[in-house]
């Protein structure tokens, strides 16, 4: 039902980045990864200075095994606003392509920003020997 209303809103005004982002999340849950990616790209294009839209786009690229593009999007997030979660996403993507040194740096930076950021601590323990 939510998808219907979002699509209706986008028919009226296709320039709503939050609607594109929300639709991208719905499509991801339905397993429609290509369509999800398209919606996240539209959201990021409409609001290029919103790091969360780049985070969603990076996650969409990572789900499709387009890791270089995912890394670029996560770096864009970080350039716009340093947040531990953005470094966590970057680190996890580096792990998926076997770049443990880069993953370690990303997670250590997340912890430097927030020493209580447990996700980075857990990932360091799990993935870094």
Secondary structure, DSSP 8 states (H G I E B T S, - for coil): -HHHHHHHHHHH-TT-HHHHHHHHHHHHHTT-HHHHHHHHHHHHHHTTT-HHHHHHHHHHHHHTT-HHHHHHHHHHHHHH---HHHHHHHHHHHHHTT-HHHHHHHHHHHHHH-TT-HHHHHHHHHH--
